[in-house]
Amino acid sequence: MNKKLLAAAVSAALVSPAAFAEVVLYGQINVAAEYVDYDAPAAAPNTGFSSSDAVRINDETSRIGFKGSEDLGGGLKAVWQVENRVRPDDGGTSADTQGWASRNSFVGLAGNFGTIRLGRYDTPYKQLTGNLNIIGNGVDDIQSGGFEAGTAGRGSSVFGLADARAKNTVNYESPSWGGLILRAAYATGEDETATKGNNDRYDIALLYSVDMFDIGAAYEMNSNVTSGTTNAVVTNGDIESIKAYAGLRLINNNLYIGLGYEHIDTDGFNIPNAPATVPGRDGKQENYFVSASYAFGAFKVMGQYGLADDFSTVNDSATEQYNVGLSYDLSKRTFVRAVYSHLDNDQNASRNFSINPANGLAVGGDADYFGIGVSHKF
């Protein structure tokens, strides 16, 4: 049965047909068989690393959602969406699978002026470089946030470190003005205390798209951030980020090449009178990303490289990640893929895979991943 008709039939069983608008059920299920080999801290009295490995069946950001709209007349309509993370491998116990609206969820208004959404939504900063992440949503997901101001070289992913799905947000997206789109958002942290201001987030992005290429830039200010360390907690620090993106499509859109650049600047995280073992974390960081894919028939070959460079106050805190993949379309909605990923940390870095991390990865350690998965969209 058509998914729209199915959703309508379920609604009709609950209320009068005149009392509801059309509801669309959608989502995707992604599961992979994985092998991970990584460096873990060696057991005492040894020093250095020991090698560990794991075979696992893992979800790769599967989701299910409901969305709809209502025509209000005069070119105005109401829009809404509720999207949830699901984990078909084990049912899930983490926070992202608890309750409803764990992913992009909102209610809003759309018209000739654009779209305004209220709720939980990807920031314009994050949305800007979504096209760069061509391989998928598993360990190969290079850009998914994870910047930690108080602990340079830690966290997850190597690009898009300031990316976020912000809660308590008002998000605006303009119509396309000859290929130019403006996005802006404000999210309030709603966590103000007598000694700390709200962890507010301000975003703006511009993206220009024509047939063959995209180009864009985004700016974000994340204010009054709390950063924890071993010996102290610093509040009211600011993280200022800029990101630029360019994408090129050639050979009837079968060849894609994308480039990304990110600059992060932190202020207010230095710890007064901190011991030498806890250096200040005010400084700068630059990150780089390259991705490419080529489709031929039902096959697509893909490659990505990302670099989170040294934080300016911490030497040898960089991380590189390399991904290669091959996918095969079984239908318009179902495909299989094989992916290899290598994560390389400098001696003062311990970034991990952003999705399904290697548990126990050591500071300065490396990790290798190979996975074969199946994805179905509905």
Residue pairs with C-beta under 8 A, 6 or more apart in sequence:
1 9
3 24
3 25
3 26
3 378
4 22
4 23
4 24
4 25
6 25
7 22
7 23
7 24
7 25
7 66
8 22
8 23
11 20
11 23
12 20
21 68
21 69
21 70
22 68
22 69
23 66
23 67
23 68
24 66
24 67
24 68
25 64
25 65
25 66
25 378
26 64
26 65
26 66
26 67
26 377
26 378
27 62
27 63
27 64
27 65
27 86
27 377
27 378
28 62
28 63
28 375
28 376
28 377
28 378
29 62
29 86
29 88
29 375
29 376
29 378
30 59
30 60
30 61
30 62
30 136
30 137
30 138
30 373
30 374
30 375
31 57
31 58
31 59
31 60
31 62
31 88
31 89
31 373
31 374
32 57
32 58
32 60
32 138
32 339
32 371
32 372
32 373
32 374
33 55
33 56
33 57
33 371
33 372
33 373
34 54
34 55
34 56
34 57
34 58
34 138
34 139
34 356
34 369
34 370
34 371
35 53
35 54
35 55
35 369
35 370
35 371
36 53
36 54
36 56
36 139
36 358
36 367
36 368
36 369
37 51
37 52
37 53
37 367
37 368
38 51
38 52
38 53
38 358
38 360
38 361
38 362
38 365
38 366
38 367
38 368
39 49
39 50
39 51
39 52
39 361
39 362
39 364
39 365
39 366
39 367
40 49
40 50
40 51
40 52
40 360
40 361
40 362
40 365
41 49
41 50
41 360
41 362
42 48
42 49
42 50
43 50
49 362
49 364
49 365
52 358
52 360
54 358
54 359
56 356
57 89
58 89
58 138
58 356
58 371
59 86
59 87
59 88
59 89
59 90
59 92
59 356
60 136
60 137
60 138
60 355
60 356
60 373
60 375
61 85
61 137
61 138
61 141
61 355
62 85
62 86
62 87
62 88
63 83
63 84
63 85
63 86
63 103
64 83
64 84
64 86
65 81
65 82
65 83
65 84
65 103
66 81
66 82
66 83
67 79
67 80
67 81
67 82
67 83
68 79
68 80
69 77
69 78
69 79
69 80
69 110
70 77
70 78
71 77
72 78
72 109
75 111
75 112
76 109
76 110
76 111
77 109
77 110
77 111
78 107
78 108
78 109
78 110
79 106
79 107
79 108
79 109
79 110
79 115
79 117
80 106
80 107
80 108
81 104
81 105
81 106
82 100
82 101
82 105
83 101
83 102
83 103
83 104
83 105
84 97
84 100
84 101
84 102
84 103
85 92
85 96
85 97
85 102
85 103
86 92
86 97
87 94
87 97
91 97
95 102
96 102
96 103
101 119
101 120
103 120
103 165
104 119
104 120
104 121
104 122
104 165
105 119
105 120
105 121
106 117
106 118
106 119
106 120
106 121
106 171
107 117
107 118
107 119
108 115
108 116
108 117
108 118
108 119
108 171
109 115
109 116
110 116
112 175
113 174
113 175
114 172
114 173
114 174
114 175
115 172
115 173
116 170
116 171
116 172
117 169
117 170
117 171
117 172
117 173
118 169
118 170
118 171
119 167
119 169
120 165
120 166
120 167
120 168
120 169
121 165
121 166
121 169
121 171
121 185
122 163
122 164
122 165
122 166
123 163
123 164
123 165
123 166
123 169
123 171
123 185
123 187
123 201
123 203
123 220
124 171
124 183
124 184
124 185
124 203
124 204
124 205
124 218
125 162
125 163
125 164
125 203
125 205
125 218
125 219
125 220
125 241
125 243
126 145
126 160
126 163
126 164
126 165
127 183
127 205
128 205
128 207
128 216
128 217
128 218
128 243
128 245
129 143
129 159
129 160
129 243
129 245
129 258
129 260
129 289
131 214
131 245
131 247
131 256
131 258
132 142
132 143
132 159
132 245
132 247
132 258
132 260
132 289
132 291
132 304
133 141
133 142
133 143
133 291
133 304
134 256
134 258
134 291
134 292
134 293
134 302
134 304
135 141
135 291
135 302
135 304
135 323
135 325
135 337
135 339
136 325
136 337
136 339
136 373
136 375
137 355
138 339
138 355
138 356
138 371
138 373
139 339
139 341
139 353
139 354
139 355
139 356
139 357
139 369
139 371
140 304
140 323
140 325
140 339
140 341
140 369
141 157
141 353
141 354
141 355
142 157
142 158
142 159
142 160
142 289
142 304
142 306
142 321
142 323
142 354
143 157
143 158
143 159
143 160
143 163
143 260
143 289
143 306
143 354
144 156
144 157
144 160
144 163
144 354
144 355
145 156
145 157
145 160
145 161
145 162
145 163
145 164
145 354
146 155
146 156
146 157
146 161
146 351
146 354
147 155
147 161
147 162
147 239
147 264
147 285
148 154
148 155
148 227
149 225
149 227
149 237
149 239
149 266
149 269
149 281
150 227
150 228
150 229
150 234
150 269
150 281
151 227
151 229
151 281
152 281
152 283
152 285
152 311
152 313
152 314
152 317
152 348
153 311
153 314
153 317
153 318
153 319
153 345
153 346
153 348
153 349
153 350
153 351
153 363
154 349
154 350
154 351
155 161
155 351
155 352
156 351
156 352
156 353
156 354
156 357
157 306
157 308
157 351
157 354
158 287
158 289
158 306
158 307
158 308
158 319
158 320
158 321
158 351
159 260
159 262
159 287
159 288
159 289
159 306
159 307
159 308
160 243
160 260
160 262
160 287
160 289
161 241
161 262
161 264
161 285
161 287
161 308
162 220
162 222
162 239
162 241
162 243
162 262
162 264
164 201
164 222
166 185
166 187
166 201
166 203
167 187
168 187
168 188
168 189
168 190
169 185
169 186
169 187
169 188
169 201
170 185
170 186
170 187
171 183
171 184
171 185
172 182
172 183
172 184
172 185
173 181
173 182
173 183
174 181
174 182
174 183
175 181
176 209
179 208
179 209
179 210
180 206
180 207
180 208
181 206
181 207
181 208
181 209
182 204
182 205
182 206
183 203
183 204
183 205
183 206
183 207
184 203
184 204
184 205
185 201
185 202
185 203
185 204
186 200
186 201
186 202
186 203
187 200
187 201
187 203
188 198
188 200
189 198
189 199
189 200
189 201
189 224
190 198
191 198
191 199
192 198
195 235
196 224
196 226
196 235
196 236
197 223
197 224
197 236
198 223
198 224
199 222
199 223
199 224
199 225
199 226
200 222
200 223
200 224
201 220
201 221
201 222
201 223
202 220
202 221
202 223
203 218
203 219
203 220
204 218
204 219
205 216
205 217
205 218
205 219
206 216
206 217
206 218
207 214
207 215
207 216
207 245
208 214
208 215
208 216
211 249
212 248
212 249
212 250
213 246
213 247
213 248
213 249
214 245
214 246
214 247
215 245
215 246
215 247
216 244
216 245
216 246
217 242
217 243
217 244
217 245
218 242
218 243
218 244
219 241
219 242
220 239
220 240
220 241
220 242
220 243
221 238
221 239
221 240
221 241
222 238
222 239
222 240
222 241
223 238
224 235
224 236
224 237
224 238
225 235
225 236
225 237
225 238
225 239
225 269
226 233
226 234
226 235
226 237
227 233
227 234
227 235
227 237
227 269
227 281
229 271
229 278
229 281
230 277
230 278
231 271
231 274
231 275
231 277
231 278
232 271
232 274
232 278
234 268
234 269
234 270
234 271
236 268
237 266
237 267
237 268
237 269
237 282
238 266
238 267
238 268
239 264
239 265
239 266
240 264
240 265
240 266
240 267
241 262
241 263
241 264
241 265
242 262
242 263
243 260
243 261
243 262
243 263
244 260
244 261
244 262
245 258
245 259
245 260
245 261
246 258
246 259
247 256
247 257
247 258
247 259
248 256
248 257
248 258
249 255
249 256
250 256
250 257
251 294
254 294
254 295
254 296
255 292
255 293
255 294
255 295
256 291
256 292
256 293
256 294
257 290
257 291
257 292
258 289
258 290
258 291
258 292
259 289
259 290
260 287
260 288
260 289
260 290
261 286
261 287
261 288
261 289
262 286
262 287
262 288
262 289
263 284
263 285
263 286
263 287
264 284
264 285
264 286
264 287
265 283
265 284
266 281
266 282
266 283
266 284
267 282
268 282
269 280
269 281
269 282
270 280
270 281
270 282
271 278
271 280
274 280
279 313
279 314
280 313
281 311
281 313
282 313
283 311
283 312
283 313
283 314
284 311
284 312
285 308
285 309
285 310
285 311
285 312
286 309
287 306
287 307
287 308
287 309
288 306
288 307
288 309
289 304
289 305
289 306
289 307
290 304
290 305
290 306
291 302
291 303
291 304
291 305
292 302
292 303
292 304
293 300
293 301
293 302
293 303
294 300
294 301
298 328
298 329
298 330
299 326
299 327
299 328
299 329
300 326
300 327
300 328
300 329
301 324
301 325
301 326
302 323
302 324
302 325
302 326
302 327
303 323
303 324
303 325
304 321
304 322
304 323
304 324
305 320
305 321
305 322
305 323
306 320
306 321
307 318
307 319
307 320
308 318
308 319
308 320
308 349
308 351
309 318
310 316
310 317
310 318
310 346
311 317
314 348
315 348
316 346
316 347
316 348
316 349
317 346
317 348
317 349
318 346
318 349
319 343
319 344
319 345
319 346
319 349
319 351
320 343
320 344
321 341
321 342
321 343
321 344
322 341
322 342
322 344
323 339
323 340
323 341
324 339
324 340
325 337
325 338
325 339
325 340
326 337
326 338
327 335
327 336
327 337
327 338
328 335
328 336
328 337
329 335
330 336
333 376
333 377
333 378
334 374
334 375
334 376
334 377
335 374
335 375
336 372
336 373
336 374
336 375
337 372
337 373
337 375
338 370
338 371
338 372
339 369
339 370
339 371
339 372
339 373
340 368
340 369
340 370
341 353
341 368
341 369
341 370
342 366
342 367
342 368
342 369
343 351
343 352
343 353
343 358
343 361
343 366
343 367
343 368
343 369
344 366
345 351
345 361
345 363
345 364
345 365
345 366
346 364
347 363
347 364
348 363
348 364
349 363
349 364
350 361
350 362
350 363
350 364
350 365
352 358
352 361
352 367
353 367
353 369
358 367
358 369
361 367
